[in-house]
Amino acid sequence: MTKTADQLTVILGQEIDGFVSAVEQAGELRNSIFKHDWKKLSQTLEKMEHVSGYLAALEKERAHVFSKLRSEVGAKTTAGFYTVVVHLEQERQERLSGQFRELKNLVLQLQGVIWSIDAYTRTLSTTIYEILQEIFPHRRGTMYSKSGRKRKSGNDPLVVNRHL
């Protein structure tokens, strides 16, 4: 049981380091978008792809080791992290609980950075769309052919004579 708990400690430490890196990379990604530095954006996306693959592998390994620890302490298969860790000696319990809290905090930080990127890009895209709709009002809406299929609207405005 102590060997499995030590394995979990090592994996959590690696995950924490990975998420620290992911938060930093996400911050760089956000800054690249804000500064319109597309070269740096591309480089950062490649780095983030590697980090996300690494984190996915660690998460899979952590789930396996945690499942093993859960069975070793005799907890139910649905038991959560703190329910399992409470069966360990005090020092390991505190270390693992602290690492788990730190990991959860880093995940929230990453979500916050990604949310800010999402909000910025959605706002920017909506603004650009509305500006284009004002500049080219004749392209507003969807046009349909006589057969009922969507078609591209031309550059000329469509005039409908309602008196006919």
Sequence and secondary structure as in RCSB ss.txt:
>XXXX:A:sequence
MTKTADQLTVILGQEIDGFVSAVEQAGELRNSIFKHDWKKLSQTLEKMEHVSGYLAALEKERAHVFSKLRSEVGA
KTTAGFYTVVVHLEQERQERLSGQFRELKNLVLQLQGVIWSIDAYTRTLSTTIYEILQEIFPHRRGTMYSKSGRK
RKSGNDPLVVNRHL
>XXXX:A:secstr
 HHHHHHHHHHHHHHHHHHHHHHHHHHHHHHHHHHT HHHHHHHHHHHHHHHHHHHHHHHHHHHHHHHHHHHHT 
 TT  HHHHHTTS HHHHHHHHHHHHHHHHHHHHHHHHHHHHHHHHHHHHHHHHHHHHHH GGG S EE TTS E
E   SS     TT 
